[in-house]
């Protein structure tokens, strides 16, 4: 559609030049050129994008850095919704729980393959805060 409109503007805008009209039609050529430039500007503008309002107090990211010599398993559970998440982090690795809902989450850290916990506790996730937990 854009190509057809551009082609029509070029044809009508350059019509006096193609048929050898006199110089008194120069203003018509200039107006045709202006029309083409305006059409290119309109067709070349970016489309309006949907605005992302960000987290707005709805979620945040929680990253866990493993500085221990073995892999660890991190489990999270939100108090209100009972949503559960779990991730295994390799030695010298980092993993993130993206877009975790706001509220209090219970975390449980274990060496992978073991039943005993290294550390347990609660963490408060507030909207738009990006938290980092380092395990040494």
Protein Blocks (a to p, Z undefined) as FASTA:
>chain_A
ZZmmmmmmmmmmmmmmmnopafklmmmmmmmmmmmmmmmmmmmpccdddddebjnopacc
dddddfbfbdcddddddfklopacdddddehiacddehiaedddddddddehiabdfbgc
dddddehiacddddZZ
